[in-house]
Amino acid sequence: MPALSDQEKAAAAAQYERDGFFIAPPVIPADLLARVRLRIAAVYAGEYETGLAPVGNPHCSREPPTSLVKLDNAHRSDRTILELVSHPAIGQWAAALTGARMIQVFASQLLIKPPGGQDTGSVGWHQDQEYWDSALEGELFTAWVAISDVTAESGPMRFVLGSHHWGLLKAGDFFSGKLEALKQRILEKSGGHAWRESAAVLAPGALSFHHRLTVHGSGPNVAAGPRVSFAIHLRTEKSGLRAGTRWQDAGYLHDFNDPVGSPVIHRA
């Protein structure tokens, strides 16, 4: 990826600050995407190149999924997935948006949303910080990488514009398919802000970035094939563990000195 101009960086950072998200063009090479797709199938089937399973209760099957699959930190299980998660273009865009001198991965999620239009494939409206707040504080955000073609029909992620300015509401639920009920609950907690959505329709290899407080979610996949992506959770030098917290006490974290579990993908 060629270096971004100062003008490109300024425009991207301004949009991210205004809207709480930013959509970058395709930057992940096609050959890497092809290799990643093969390794996703292997990890989904329970084949772990490194011998390390994804965190939690990994879904292992050779049958197509019928509900949303979420595998945490699969980059520890497979070197090709680690190559994707660590791709320097992700770090370059992340630094442009935030002005950070250091960008580090602290967790990842492999997300497979099956076709068929089931509510079990939906992701409820939420703010990421709801799930991080007990352990982490400071400048945290997410890069979302499209592995498949993410169309309007495949249940793309939807952002609520400007919602990162609403504060931490603690009214969302990633695991709920009741999107309208969640929307009403969040609006009540927000103090009457306007709700304006924007869909992240992405070509394979394209990225979206969103702030830790941006409200987002997605509906069912009514396309013919699965929607496949990675959510890569990032931190800057302006973040860290909360006082009195150990990374061992948070199931999704790894030692920040571990180059595999927590790779640094940009340093100025």
N, C-alpha and C positions, 0 to 999 in steps of 0.2 A: 504494500500500500504506500503510495507516495505521501510525503509529509504534507500535513494540512497547512494552509496559509493562515496568517494571523487573522485575516478577514473571515475565513471559514470557521476558525475556532471561536471568534467573537459572536458570529451569527448563531452557531450551534449552542453556545453557552447561554446566550440570551433567550433562545427558545426554550431550553431546558429549565431555566429559572422561571420563565413566565408560565409554562404549561405543566411542568413537572415530569415531562418525558421528552424524548427525542428519538426520531427514526433515522438511522444511518443507512446508506446504500449497501448493496452486497459487497462484502469484503473477505469472506471466507472462501478460499480457492475451491473450485469444483472437485479437484482430485481429493482434497481432504474431506469434503462432504461425502463423497462416494465411499471412502474408507470408513468414515464415522458411521454411515448407515449400516455397513456390514458388522461393525463392532457393537452397535446398539442391539442388533438382533442377537448377537452372542451373549451380551450381558443380560438381556431380557430373558434368555433361555437359561441363565444361571451359570454361564461360562465366564470366569473371571481370570483374565490374563495374569494379573499380579497375585492372585490368591486371596485378595481382599474383597469381600462382598460389599455392596452398597450399604449405607447405614440404615439401621432399623430392620424392618421386615421386608426384604426384597421380594418382588413379584417375579417368580421364575416359571416360565411356561413357553412352550413352543406353539401354543395356540394364540390366535389373534385376541387382543384384549376386548372386553365388553364394557369396561368402565375406565375412567382415567387412571393411567399408570404414572406414579411419581416415585422415581428412584433417586434417593439422596446420595450425593457425592460418588456417583459412578465414575468420576475421573480418577478415583483411587483404585478402581477395579480394572482399568484398561488404559494402556499408554496412548492409544490413538485418541480416545476421548480426552485424556489429559492434554494432548497436543492441541485439540480444539479449544478447550477451556482456557489454555494459556496463550492463545494466538495473540501476537503483538498488536494486531489491528484493533482488537477489543480494548487493550490497554491504552492505545493511542487515542481512540475516540473518547474513552472514559476520562483521560487526563484533559482532553480538550474541553469537555463539558464542565468539569469541576475545577480546573486549574490546579489539580493535585500534582505533587511531585512523586508520589508513590501510589500504585494501584495494586491491591492484593486480592486474590480470590479467597473467600472464607467458607464458601459452600457452593454446591451446584445441585440442580435437580434436572433429571431427564424426565420429560413430560411426553406421554403418548396419549393423545385424545382419539378414541376410536370413532369411526363413522357410525351412522345409524340414527343420529338425532336424539340420543338418550340424554336425559338430565344428569345421569351419572358421569357424563363426560364434561359437565360444566365445572367452572371454577368460580366460587362465590366472590362477591365484591369484598375486598379487604385492603388493608395497608400492610406492607411487609413488616414494618416496625412492630406491629402487634405480636409477631412471633419471635422477634429478636430482643424485645425491650428488657427482658429479665437478665440478659447476659451482655448485650452490646450497646454502645452509645456512640454518638458522633456521626461523621459523614459516611453513610452506608447507602448503597443503591444497587440496582440490578441491571445486568445486561441480559437480554433475551435473544437467543440466536435461533433463527428458523432453519431447520434441517429439511423439512418438506416445504412445498409451496403453501403458504398460509394465505388463503383467500377469504372473501367475505362469507363463503359458505362453510368453511372448515372450523368455525368457532374461534376467530382471532381474538387476541387479547384486546380489551377495550379499556381506555384510560378516561378518567374524569378530569377534564381540563382544570388546572389550577387547584386541585384538591389537596396538593401538598402544602398549601397555605392554611388549611383548616385545622392543623394540629393533629395530635394523636387521639383518635376517636374511640378506639377499642370497641367498634361496633360491627366489624366485618367477620366473615367466616369463609376461609379458603375452601372448606370441604362441603359447603352447602350449595345445593342446586336451586335454592329458592331465591333467585336473583332479585325479583321485584320486592319481596319482603325485606331483603337485606338493604336494598336501595332506600326504602322508606325509613328503616332504622338508622342508617347512616345520615340521611338528610335531617332527621330529627336531632341527632347529636351534633350536626354541623352548624346549627344555628340559622338555618334558612338560606344557605348558599344555593346558587343556581347549579343545576346538574347538566353538564354538557359533555357528551361522550365522543371519543375519537377511536376508530378501529385501527389496529396495527396490522394492516395487510402487508405481508412481507414476501419477497422472493427468497428462494433458498440461499442461505449465506448472508442475508441481511440481518441487521441488528436493530433492536429497540433498547433504549435505556430508560429507567424510571426511578424517581426519587423514593426513598424509604417510606414517605408519607403519602404518596400518590395512590388514590383509590383506583383499583383495577380489578378486572374479572373477565370471564368469558363464558359464552353460551355453548350450546351443543354443536357438534360437528355434523352437518347435514351433507357434506361432500362425499365423494365416492371412496376416498381413502383416508387413512389416519393422518392427523396433524401431529408432527413430531418436532420437538424443540428442546433447547436447554435454557434453563434460567440459571445464570451465573451471578452469584451474590458477591459484591465487591465492597471493599473498604479503602479509605485513604489514610494518610498519615494523621488525619484529624479525627481518628476514631480509636476505639479500643474496648477492652473488657471493662465492665462496670466494677467499681471498687468492691473487693471481697469476692469476686467471681473468678473461678478457674475454668479454663477451656474444657477440662475433663468433665465438668458438671453440666455442660450443654451438649446434648447428643449429636448435634450437627456440626460442631466445631472441631478443628484440629489445631495442634500447636502452630502458632504463627511462624515458627522457625522451621516448619516442615515444608520442604520445597515441593512435595507431591500433594499433600493435603491442602496446603495453603500457598500456592505458587504466587510469587510477585510477578506481575505481567507488564509493569511499567515502572521505570525509575528515572527521574530527571537528574 
